[in-house]
Amino acid sequence: MAYRTYRSSALGAVEYLIITNLILYIAVSINDNLIQLFGFQPSAFLQQPWTIITSLFIHAPFPSIGHILGNMITLYFFGNFLVGLVRERAFLLVYFLGGIIGNVLYAFVLSPGVPVIGASGAIFAVGGTLAVLRPRWTVYVFPIPVPIPLWVAVIGGFVLTYFAYQVAWQAHLGGLVFGLAIGYIFRRRERRRF
């Protein structure tokens, strides 16, 4: 007897994003000058406009592995959950617009000469969208040994990163606010269908 699965074994958007991030993490660990080429520096935006997107794929080089590991694990779970709810095209819209809006907010608030790197703004957009669409879902967050509501994990994660050293909380906030707003729009559409 053959069984059909709803998810194919082929790689999806989430997996391609993770692979791209990991490849560029290795490249930056070999040559950290790539941060200047791909990291978003508001003061250099007109000379390097691609950085508003490429910065979403760049993370601090080895041995600072916690940033990329945390981001990619969160992206894997949150990203696949969101794809299951809104499909890949809408997921990619949330991911990239959330990351870009996070970068723009960073540009307005922080020193324009300091580069911002990382996928956190985009991931907070994904998390914010999920927190509105499925606030009561429970998740496990290391090292907390009990499940907590998804919305608590997302908002709590933002609050914790706000106090972290050398973290572009402005990019996180921009992504989160966008994610909450687009999640509200998706939720209204979802209710209309039923």
N, CA and C atoms as a LAMMPS dump frame, in Angstrom:
ITEM: TIMESTEP
0
ITEM: NUMBER OF ATOMS
582
ITEM: BOX BOUNDS ff ff ff
-5.0000000000000000e+02 5.0000000000000000e+02
-5.0000000000000000e+02 5.0000000000000000e+02
-5.0000000000000000e+02 5.0000000000000000e+02
ITEM: ATOMS id mol type element x y z
1 1 1 N 0.841 -1.171 0
2 1 2 C 0 0 0
3 1 3 C 0.891 1.241 0
4 2 1 N 0.628 2.19 -0.853
5 2 2 C 1.422 3.417 -0.939
6 2 3 C 0.703 4.547 -0.225
7 3 1 N 1.472 5.367 0.416
8 3 2 C 0.932 6.537 1.113
9 3 3 C 1.454 7.795 0.445
10 4 1 N 0.616 8.767 0.38
11 4 2 C 1.034 10.06 -0.166
12 4 3 C 1.319 11.012 0.98
13 5 1 N 2.346 11.793 0.822
14 5 2 C 2.636 12.815 1.82
15 5 3 C 2.279 14.161 1.236
16 6 1 N 1.931 15.073 2.097
17 6 2 C 1.568 16.417 1.64
18 6 3 C 2.794 17.271 1.392
19 7 1 N 3.915 16.9 1.982
20 7 2 C 5.145 17.661 1.789
21 7 3 C 6.086 16.82 0.949
22 8 1 N 6.535 17.365 -0.161
23 8 2 C 7.45 16.611 -1.015
24 8 3 C 8.826 16.578 -0.375
25 9 1 N 9.656 15.672 -0.869
26 9 2 C 11.009 15.564 -0.332
27 9 3 C 11.943 16.61 -0.935
28 10 1 N 11.469 17.343 -1.923
29 10 2 C 12.288 18.392 -2.542
30 10 3 C 12.463 19.554 -1.571
31 11 1 N 13.567 20.245 -1.738
32 11 2 C 13.823 21.403 -0.888
33 11 3 C 12.842 22.52 -1.225
34 12 1 N 12.417 23.239 -0.194
35 12 2 C 11.513 24.364 -0.381
36 12 3 C 12.236 25.675 -0.115
37 13 1 N 11.49 26.746 -0.107
38 13 2 C 12.048 28.085 0.084
39 13 3 C 12.816 28.203 1.394
40 14 1 N 12.266 27.645 2.457
41 14 2 C 12.921 27.741 3.77
42 14 3 C 14.287 27.073 3.724
43 15 1 N 14.337 25.888 3.164
44 15 2 C 15.607 25.162 3.101
45 15 3 C 16.631 25.893 2.22
46 16 1 N 16.182 26.467 1.107
47 16 2 C 17.11 27.23 0.266
48 16 3 C 17.639 28.469 0.987
49 17 1 N 16.797 29.13 1.762
50 17 2 C 17.266 30.272 2.549
51 17 3 C 18.316 29.834 3.56
52 18 1 N 18.076 28.723 4.219
53 18 2 C 19.028 28.22 5.214
54 18 3 C 20.349 27.84 4.559
55 19 1 N 20.295 27.144 3.443
56 19 2 C 21.516 26.748 2.736
57 19 3 C 22.307 27.981 2.306
58 20 1 N 21.616 28.978 1.762
59 20 2 C 22.29 30.207 1.336
60 20 3 C 22.964 30.894 2.517
61 21 1 N 22.247 30.988 3.649
62 21 2 C 22.829 31.592 4.85
63 21 3 C 24.068 30.833 5.311
64 22 1 N 24.007 29.511 5.302
65 22 2 C 25.14 28.713 5.776
66 22 3 C 26.347 28.832 4.843
67 23 1 N 26.1 28.83 3.54
68 23 2 C 27.203 28.988 2.587
69 23 3 C 27.876 30.347 2.775
70 24 1 N 27.072 31.395 2.906
71 24 2 C 27.661 32.727 3.084
72 24 3 C 28.314 32.88 4.455
73 25 1 N 27.809 32.166 5.462
74 25 2 C 28.463 32.168 6.775
75 25 3 C 29.878 31.598 6.668
76 26 1 N 30.004 30.506 5.932
77 26 2 C 31.328 29.907 5.733
78 26 3 C 32.225 30.871 4.956
79 27 1 N 31.673 31.492 3.911
80 27 2 C 32.454 32.443 3.102
81 27 3 C 32.929 33.621 3.945
82 28 1 N 32.05 34.156 4.787
83 28 2 C 32.428 35.293 5.644
84 28 3 C 33.442 34.858 6.694
85 29 1 N 33.349 33.612 7.167
86 29 2 C 34.323 33.106 8.136
87 29 3 C 35.707 32.982 7.503
88 30 1 N 35.742 32.727 6.211
89 30 2 C 37.022 32.658 5.486
90 30 3 C 37.527 34.059 5.169
91 31 1 N 36.615 34.941 4.782
92 31 2 C 36.996 36.308 4.398
93 31 3 C 35.98 37.291 4.967
94 32 1 N 36.289 37.86 6.129
95 32 2 C 35.315 38.752 6.77
96 32 3 C 35.191 40.112 6.083
97 33 1 N 35.979 40.355 5.048
98 33 2 C 35.787 41.575 4.247
99 33 3 C 34.465 41.546 3.489
100 34 1 N 33.878 40.358 3.358
101 34 2 C 32.585 40.235 2.683
102 34 3 C 31.485 40.978 3.448
103 35 1 N 31.69 41.202 4.738
104 35 2 C 30.706 41.97 5.518
105 35 3 C 30.58 43.382 4.942
106 36 1 N 31.706 43.971 4.538
107 36 2 C 31.662 45.317 3.955
108 36 3 C 30.976 45.313 2.587
109 37 1 N 31.095 44.215 1.864
110 37 2 C 30.501 44.114 0.539
111 37 3 C 29.01 43.799 0.591
112 38 1 N 28.61 42.964 1.549
113 38 2 C 27.216 42.502 1.603
114 38 3 C 26.415 43.028 2.788
115 39 1 N 27.072 43.54 3.828
116 39 2 C 26.356 44.078 4.982
117 39 3 C 25.715 45.419 4.643
118 40 1 N 24.578 45.704 5.259
119 40 2 C 23.844 46.943 4.976
120 40 3 C 24.399 48.093 5.798
121 41 1 N 24.97 49.089 5.09
122 41 2 C 25.431 50.326 5.712
123 41 3 C 24.603 51.449 5.126
124 42 1 N 23.739 52.034 5.939
125 42 2 C 22.873 53.092 5.402
126 42 3 C 23.635 54.204 4.68
127 43 1 N 24.809 54.577 5.182
128 43 2 C 25.552 55.669 4.553
129 43 3 C 26.098 55.295 3.179
130 44 1 N 26.211 54 2.898
131 44 2 C 26.743 53.55 1.609
132 44 3 C 25.66 52.954 0.716
133 45 1 N 24.402 53.163 1.067
134 45 2 C 23.316 52.516 0.34
135 45 3 C 23.29 52.883 -1.147
136 46 1 N 23.508 54.139 -1.493
137 46 2 C 23.453 54.545 -2.899
138 46 3 C 24.564 53.902 -3.721
139 47 1 N 25.714 53.632 -3.085
140 47 2 C 26.807 52.964 -3.79
141 47 3 C 26.627 51.437 -3.778
142 48 1 N 25.93 50.899 -2.769
143 48 2 C 25.751 49.455 -2.636
144 48 3 C 24.289 49.126 -2.312
145 49 1 N 23.365 49.382 -3.233
146 49 2 C 21.94 49.183 -2.922
147 49 3 C 21.566 47.722 -2.665
148 50 1 N 22.331 46.773 -3.216
149 50 2 C 22.041 45.356 -3.022
150 50 3 C 22.128 44.93 -1.558
151 51 1 N 22.854 45.711 -0.747
152 51 2 C 23.091 45.3 0.633
153 51 3 C 21.828 45.293 1.495
154 52 1 N 20.787 45.994 1.08
155 52 2 C 19.551 45.98 1.859
156 52 3 C 18.936 44.576 1.861
157 53 1 N 19.279 43.771 0.846
158 53 2 C 18.817 42.375 0.794
159 53 3 C 19.937 41.402 1.166
160 54 1 N 21.136 41.605 0.635
161 54 2 C 22.218 40.646 0.911
162 54 3 C 22.575 40.59 2.39
163 55 1 N 22.366 41.67 3.115
164 55 2 C 22.677 41.67 4.552
165 55 3 C 21.837 40.654 5.313
166 56 1 N 20.677 40.28 4.745
167 56 2 C 19.813 39.293 5.388
168 56 3 C 20.431 37.891 5.36
169 57 1 N 21.495 37.715 4.59
170 57 2 C 22.148 36.41 4.458
171 57 3 C 23.529 36.37 5.105
172 58 1 N 23.948 37.456 5.723
173 58 2 C 25.297 37.55 6.277
174 58 3 C 25.228 37.524 7.798
175 59 1 N 26.075 36.692 8.405
176 59 2 C 26.154 36.601 9.859
177 59 3 C 27.605 36.741 10.285
178 60 1 N 27.816 37.154 11.521
179 60 2 C 29.17 37.338 12.032
180 60 3 C 29.969 36.048 11.868
181 61 1 N 31.253 36.184 11.513
182 61 2 C 32.06 34.987 11.223
183 61 3 C 32.365 34.156 12.466
184 62 1 N 32.826 32.919 12.187
185 62 2 C 33.264 32.011 13.242
186 62 3 C 34.291 32.726 14.104
187 63 1 N 34.307 32.593 15.423
188 63 2 C 33.628 31.614 16.261
189 63 3 C 32.253 32.061 16.771
190 64 1 N 31.724 33.156 16.263
191 64 2 C 30.423 33.654 16.721
192 64 3 C 29.305 32.869 16.039
193 65 1 N 29.173 31.605 16.425
194 65 2 C 28.267 30.698 15.726
195 65 3 C 26.837 30.741 16.274
196 66 1 N 26.66 31.259 17.47
197 66 2 C 25.336 31.273 18.096
198 66 3 C 24.306 32.056 17.302
199 67 1 N 24.716 33.163 16.696
200 67 2 C 23.802 34.019 15.934
201 67 3 C 23.178 33.243 14.78
202 68 1 N 24.019 32.62 13.975
203 68 2 C 23.467 31.914 12.811
204 68 3 C 22.724 30.642 13.224
205 69 1 N 23.213 29.934 14.221
206 69 2 C 22.508 28.722 14.649
207 69 3 C 21.114 29.051 15.166
208 70 1 N 21.026 30.061 16.02
209 70 2 C 19.717 30.468 16.545
210 70 3 C 18.782 30.909 15.436
211 71 1 N 19.302 31.708 14.519
212 71 2 C 18.471 32.187 13.415
213 71 3 C 18.005 31.044 12.509
214 72 1 N 18.9 30.122 12.173
215 72 2 C 18.539 29.065 11.22
216 72 3 C 17.599 28.027 11.845
217 73 1 N 17.784 27.723 13.119
218 73 2 C 16.859 26.794 13.788
219 73 3 C 15.472 27.416 13.86
220 74 1 N 15.418 28.689 14.236
221 74 2 C 14.125 29.386 14.3
222 74 3 C 13.502 29.488 12.915
223 75 1 N 14.311 29.828 11.904
224 75 2 C 13.806 29.924 10.539
225 75 3 C 13.251 28.582 10.073
226 76 1 N 13.924 27.494 10.392
227 76 2 C 13.458 26.18 9.962
228 76 3 C 12.061 25.89 10.508
229 77 1 N 11.884 26.051 11.804
230 77 2 C 10.597 25.708 12.407
231 77 3 C 9.522 26.749 12.09
232 78 1 N 9.798 28.014 12.369
233 78 2 C 8.797 29.053 12.109
234 78 3 C 8.503 29.172 10.619
235 79 1 N 9.558 29.11 9.797
236 79 2 C 9.372 29.241 8.355
237 79 3 C 8.502 28.14 7.781
238 80 1 N 8.775 26.905 8.169
239 80 2 C 7.966 25.794 7.654
240 80 3 C 6.532 25.841 8.168
241 81 1 N 6.332 26.273 9.421
242 81 2 C 4.969 26.446 9.926
243 81 3 C 4.23 27.494 9.098
244 82 1 N 4.901 28.612 8.817
245 82 2 C 4.245 29.682 8.067
246 82 3 C 3.967 29.26 6.629
247 83 1 N 4.899 28.563 6.007
248 83 2 C 4.668 28.058 4.647
249 83 3 C 3.433 27.17 4.631
250 84 1 N 3.27 26.341 5.654
251 84 2 C 2.103 25.475 5.737
252 84 3 C 0.793 26.233 5.848
253 85 1 N 0.854 27.451 6.388
254 85 2 C -0.361 28.248 6.551
255 85 3 C -0.662 29.15 5.358
256 86 1 N 0.38 29.76 4.781
257 86 2 C 0.151 30.789 3.76
258 86 3 C 0.811 30.486 2.416
259 87 1 N 1.527 29.397 2.311
260 87 2 C 2.243 28.969 1.108
261 87 3 C 3.555 29.746 0.937
262 88 1 N 4.4 29.243 0.022
263 88 2 C 5.758 29.778 -0.112
264 88 3 C 5.807 31.223 -0.589
265 89 1 N 4.981 31.572 -1.531
266 89 2 C 5.047 32.934 -2.076
267 89 3 C 4.781 33.982 -0.989
268 90 1 N 3.738 33.764 -0.19
269 90 2 C 3.422 34.699 0.892
270 90 3 C 4.504 34.662 1.967
271 91 1 N 5.046 33.476 2.244
272 91 2 C 6.147 33.371 3.202
273 91 3 C 7.329 34.224 2.757
274 92 1 N 7.716 34.098 1.489
275 92 2 C 8.856 34.865 0.975
276 92 3 C 8.582 36.368 1.036
277 93 1 N 7.356 36.77 0.776
278 93 2 C 6.977 38.173 0.903
279 93 3 C 7.2 38.653 2.335
280 94 1 N 6.71 37.875 3.3
281 94 2 C 6.883 38.227 4.712
282 94 3 C 8.367 38.293 5.059
283 95 1 N 9.107 37.296 4.656
284 95 2 C 10.526 37.198 4.998
285 95 3 C 11.319 38.395 4.458
286 96 1 N 11.21 38.636 3.162
287 96 2 C 12.039 39.689 2.565
288 96 3 C 11.552 41.091 2.916
289 97 1 N 10.242 41.331 2.876
290 97 2 C 9.767 42.668 3.255
291 97 3 C 10.045 42.956 4.729
292 98 1 N 9.864 41.94 5.588
293 98 2 C 10.178 42.127 7.003
294 98 3 C 11.641 42.46 7.218
295 99 1 N 12.528 41.763 6.517
296 99 2 C 13.957 42.047 6.625
297 99 3 C 14.326 43.419 6.105
298 100 1 N 13.738 43.802 4.974
299 100 2 C 14.02 45.124 4.396
300 100 3 C 13.503 46.226 5.318
301 101 1 N 12.289 46.071 5.827
302 101 2 C 11.728 47.079 6.74
303 101 3 C 12.576 47.162 8.005
304 102 1 N 13.046 46.014 8.492
305 102 2 C 13.952 46.032 9.642
306 102 3 C 15.214 46.824 9.348
307 103 1 N 15.788 46.634 8.163
308 103 2 C 16.982 47.385 7.773
309 103 3 C 16.699 48.879 7.675
310 104 1 N 15.547 49.23 7.125
311 104 2 C 15.188 50.65 6.992
312 104 3 C 15.032 51.298 8.374
313 105 1 N 14.366 50.606 9.292
314 105 2 C 14.221 51.161 10.641
315 105 3 C 15.58 51.314 11.301
316 106 1 N 16.438 50.344 11.119
317 106 2 C 17.806 50.426 11.637
318 106 3 C 18.498 51.674 11.082
319 107 1 N 18.333 51.929 9.788
320 107 2 C 18.977 53.072 9.142
321 107 3 C 18.517 54.391 9.74
322 108 1 N 17.252 54.485 10.112
323 108 2 C 16.734 55.73 10.657
324 108 3 C 17.126 55.957 12.113
325 109 1 N 17.402 54.883 12.839
326 109 2 C 17.628 55.011 14.283
327 109 3 C 19.101 54.994 14.652
328 110 1 N 19.893 54.165 13.986
329 110 2 C 21.273 53.965 14.42
330 110 3 C 22.253 54.705 13.519
331 111 1 N 23.503 54.698 13.941
332 111 2 C 24.576 55.335 13.187
333 111 3 C 24.624 54.797 11.766
334 112 1 N 24.587 55.679 10.77
335 112 2 C 24.543 55.207 9.384
336 112 3 C 25.82 54.529 8.899
337 113 1 N 26.922 54.629 9.642
338 113 2 C 28.17 54.021 9.202
339 113 3 C 28.398 52.613 9.734
340 114 1 N 27.515 52.15 10.605
341 114 2 C 27.687 50.829 11.213
342 114 3 C 26.891 49.804 10.402
343 115 1 N 27.558 48.757 9.853
344 115 2 C 26.812 47.784 9.053
345 115 3 C 25.917 46.897 9.91
346 116 1 N 24.762 46.55 9.37
347 116 2 C 23.873 45.601 10.028
348 116 3 C 23.873 44.328 9.192
349 117 1 N 23.959 43.19 9.883
350 117 2 C 23.962 41.897 9.205
351 117 3 C 23.05 40.943 9.969
352 118 1 N 22.572 39.937 9.271
353 118 2 C 21.796 38.888 9.91
354 118 3 C 20.365 38.82 9.417
355 119 1 N 19.783 37.655 9.602
356 119 2 C 18.423 37.388 9.148
357 119 3 C 17.386 37.644 10.239
358 120 1 N 17.806 38.177 11.377
359 120 2 C 16.898 38.293 12.523
360 120 3 C 15.666 39.143 12.246
361 121 1 N 15.808 40.254 11.548
362 121 2 C 14.643 41.087 11.237
363 121 3 C 13.62 40.325 10.415
364 122 1 N 14.109 39.58 9.422
365 122 2 C 13.212 38.771 8.586
366 122 3 C 12.566 37.661 9.4
367 123 1 N 13.333 37.059 10.3
368 123 2 C 12.807 35.967 11.12
369 123 3 C 11.798 36.492 12.138
370 124 1 N 12.036 37.672 12.674
371 124 2 C 11.036 38.273 13.561
372 124 3 C 9.751 38.599 12.798
373 125 1 N 9.868 38.923 11.52
374 125 2 C 8.664 39.14 10.711
375 125 3 C 7.881 37.839 10.59
376 126 1 N 8.57 36.749 10.349
377 126 2 C 7.92 35.434 10.265
378 126 3 C 7.287 35.082 11.602
379 127 1 N 8.038 35.291 12.692
380 127 2 C 7.515 35.001 14.017
381 127 3 C 6.318 35.863 14.372
382 128 1 N 6.378 37.152 14.033
383 128 2 C 5.248 38.047 14.3
384 128 3 C 4.004 37.636 13.542
385 129 1 N 4.191 37.213 12.292
386 129 2 C 3.056 36.743 11.49
387 129 3 C 2.422 35.513 12.128
388 130 1 N 3.254 34.565 12.532
389 130 2 C 2.747 33.357 13.184
390 130 3 C 2.058 33.674 14.509
391 131 1 N 2.629 34.627 15.261
392 131 2 C 2.067 34.978 16.568
393 131 3 C 0.649 35.518 16.437
394 132 1 N 0.349 36.168 15.312
395 132 2 C -1.013 36.661 15.083
396 132 3 C -1.9 35.546 14.528
397 133 1 N -1.362 34.757 13.609
398 133 2 C -2.168 33.7 12.991
399 133 3 C -2.482 32.557 13.957
400 134 1 N -1.517 32.177 14.774
401 134 2 C -1.695 31.042 15.682
402 134 3 C -1.109 31.367 17.061
403 135 1 N -1.663 32.342 17.765
404 135 2 C -1.076 32.786 19.042
405 135 3 C -1.056 31.711 20.115
406 136 1 N -1.983 30.766 20.069
407 136 2 C -2.07 29.757 21.128
408 136 3 C -1.224 28.521 20.864
409 137 1 N -0.634 28.437 19.69
410 137 2 C 0.274 27.315 19.459
411 137 3 C 1.338 27.356 20.542
412 138 1 N 1.782 26.205 20.968
413 138 2 C 2.84 26.179 21.973
414 138 3 C 4.148 25.729 21.333
415 139 1 N 5.23 26.274 21.859
416 139 2 C 6.569 25.961 21.363
417 139 3 C 7.488 25.732 22.561
418 140 1 N 8.559 25.037 22.306
419 140 2 C 9.61 24.872 23.308
420 140 3 C 10.743 25.817 22.94
421 141 1 N 11.216 26.552 23.913
422 141 2 C 12.328 27.476 23.704
423 141 3 C 13.432 27.092 24.682
424 142 1 N 14.568 26.749 24.138
425 142 2 C 15.7 26.375 24.985
426 142 3 C 16.122 27.579 25.812
427 143 1 N 16.351 27.451 27.091
428 143 2 C 16.412 26.282 27.958
429 143 3 C 15.137 26.072 28.788
430 144 1 N 14.026 26.694 28.419
431 144 2 C 12.783 26.565 29.181
432 144 3 C 12.219 25.157 28.959
433 145 1 N 12.012 24.378 30.022
434 145 2 C 11.628 22.971 29.863
435 145 3 C 10.133 22.719 29.645
436 146 1 N 9.337 23.766 29.528
437 146 2 C 7.889 23.581 29.336
438 146 3 C 7.441 24.353 28.098
439 147 1 N 6.36 23.9 27.461
440 147 2 C 5.862 24.63 26.286
441 147 3 C 5.282 25.982 26.692
442 148 1 N 5.492 26.97 25.835
443 148 2 C 4.941 28.303 26.07
444 148 3 C 4.173 28.739 24.822
445 149 1 N 3.192 29.637 24.977
446 149 2 C 2.457 30.112 23.802
447 149 3 C 3.401 30.788 22.807
448 150 1 N 3.129 30.586 21.539
449 150 2 C 3.974 31.142 20.481
450 150 3 C 4.139 32.65 20.614
451 151 1 N 3.046 33.366 20.887
452 151 2 C 3.148 34.822 20.983
453 151 3 C 4.076 35.243 22.118
454 152 1 N 4.106 34.489 23.218
455 152 2 C 5.004 34.802 24.339
456 152 3 C 6.452 34.582 23.903
457 153 1 N 6.703 33.493 23.162
458 153 2 C 8.058 33.213 22.685
459 153 3 C 8.557 34.319 21.754
460 154 1 N 7.705 34.776 20.861
461 154 2 C 8.122 35.802 19.885
462 154 3 C 8.37 37.142 20.576
463 155 1 N 7.407 37.594 21.374
464 155 2 C 7.567 38.886 22.058
465 155 3 C 8.692 38.794 23.094
466 156 1 N 8.754 37.688 23.82
467 156 2 C 9.834 37.49 24.786
468 156 3 C 11.196 37.472 24.126
469 157 1 N 11.281 36.838 22.952
470 157 2 C 12.544 36.831 22.207
471 157 3 C 12.974 38.228 21.82
472 158 1 N 12.009 39.047 21.403
473 158 2 C 12.359 40.427 21.061
474 158 3 C 12.859 41.179 22.288
475 159 1 N 12.156 41.052 23.404
476 159 2 C 12.553 41.768 24.629
477 159 3 C 13.964 41.357 25.045
478 160 1 N 14.269 40.061 24.979
479 160 2 C 15.612 39.6 25.351
480 160 3 C 16.683 40.17 24.429
481 161 1 N 16.413 40.203 23.131
482 161 2 C 17.429 40.724 22.205
483 161 3 C 17.578 42.236 22.325
484 162 1 N 16.543 42.903 22.809
485 162 2 C 16.632 44.355 23.007
486 162 3 C 17.757 44.695 23.969
487 163 1 N 17.965 43.848 24.961
488 163 2 C 18.979 44.113 25.976
489 163 3 C 20.329 43.471 25.659
490 164 1 N 20.416 42.742 24.568
491 164 2 C 21.67 42.073 24.219
492 164 3 C 22.674 43.076 23.648
493 165 1 N 23.941 42.814 23.905
494 165 2 C 25.026 43.675 23.438
495 165 3 C 25.247 43.495 21.939
496 166 1 N 25.417 44.586 21.241
497 166 2 C 25.69 44.615 19.8
498 166 3 C 24.64 43.879 18.976
499 167 1 N 23.404 44.063 19.32
500 167 2 C 22.301 43.486 18.553
501 167 3 C 21.497 44.638 17.971
502 168 1 N 21.203 44.567 16.692
503 168 2 C 20.441 45.624 16.019
504 168 3 C 18.952 45.433 16.32
505 169 1 N 18.57 45.797 17.537
506 169 2 C 17.175 45.607 17.945
507 169 3 C 16.219 46.376 17.053
508 170 1 N 16.708 47.434 16.429
509 170 2 C 15.857 48.222 15.534
510 170 3 C 15.393 47.378 14.347
511 171 1 N 16.299 46.557 13.814
512 171 2 C 15.94 45.67 12.703
513 171 3 C 14.953 44.608 13.179
514 172 1 N 15.141 44.116 14.388
515 172 2 C 14.211 43.144 14.955
516 172 3 C 12.827 43.77 15.111
517 173 1 N 12.799 44.991 15.632
518 173 2 C 11.52 45.683 15.847
519 173 3 C 10.807 45.932 14.523
520 174 1 N 11.531 46.391 13.516
521 174 2 C 10.926 46.632 12.208
522 174 3 C 10.321 45.37 11.626
523 175 1 N 11.072 44.261 11.692
524 175 2 C 10.556 42.992 11.2
525 175 3 C 9.357 42.517 11.995
526 176 1 N 9.427 42.641 13.313
527 176 2 C 8.333 42.184 14.169
528 176 3 C 7.052 42.968 13.914
529 177 1 N 7.155 44.283 13.852
530 177 2 C 5.961 45.114 13.621
531 177 3 C 5.352 44.796 12.26
532 178 1 N 6.198 44.646 11.248
533 178 2 C 5.676 44.269 9.934
534 178 3 C 4.991 42.906 9.998
535 179 1 N 5.627 41.939 10.665
536 179 2 C 5.051 40.608 10.782
537 179 3 C 3.704 40.622 11.482
538 180 1 N 3.586 41.407 12.553
539 180 2 C 2.304 41.506 13.259
540 180 3 C 1.235 42.1 12.347
541 181 1 N 1.614 43.131 11.585
542 181 2 C 0.646 43.791 10.697
543 181 3 C 0.204 42.862 9.568
544 182 1 N 1.146 42.19 8.924
545 182 2 C 0.779 41.309 7.813
546 182 3 C 0.045 40.073 8.347
547 183 1 N 0.386 39.648 9.557
548 183 2 C -0.335 38.54 10.18
549 183 3 C -1.8 38.885 10.397
550 184 1 N -2.054 40.13 10.783
551 184 2 C -3.432 40.591 10.964
552 184 3 C -4.193 40.536 9.636
553 185 1 N -3.527 40.97 8.55
554 185 2 C -4.159 40.928 7.222
555 185 3 C -4.438 39.485 6.814
556 186 1 N -3.466 38.594 6.992
557 186 2 C -3.669 37.18 6.665
558 186 3 C -4.8 36.575 7.498
559 187 1 N -4.857 36.947 8.761
560 187 2 C -5.888 36.379 9.643
561 187 3 C -7.287 36.815 9.213
562 188 1 N -7.418 38.067 8.817
563 188 2 C -8.727 38.538 8.336
564 188 3 C -9.138 37.793 7.079
565 189 1 N -8.204 37.568 6.166
566 189 2 C -8.505 36.805 4.948
567 189 3 C -8.887 35.371 5.293
568 190 1 N -8.187 34.794 6.253
569 190 2 C -8.466 33.429 6.661
570 190 3 C -9.877 33.32 7.231
571 191 1 N -10.289 34.288 8.026
572 191 2 C -11.638 34.276 8.61
573 191 3 C -12.703 34.439 7.542
574 192 1 N -12.428 35.243 6.528
575 192 2 C -13.411 35.439 5.449
576 192 3 C -13.656 34.152 4.684
577 193 1 N -12.604 33.322 4.555
578 193 2 C -12.759 32.067 3.835
579 193 3 C -13.708 31.11 4.548
580 194 1 N -13.769 31.23 5.858
581 194 2 C -14.627 30.33 6.623
582 194 3 C -15.857 31.066 7.036
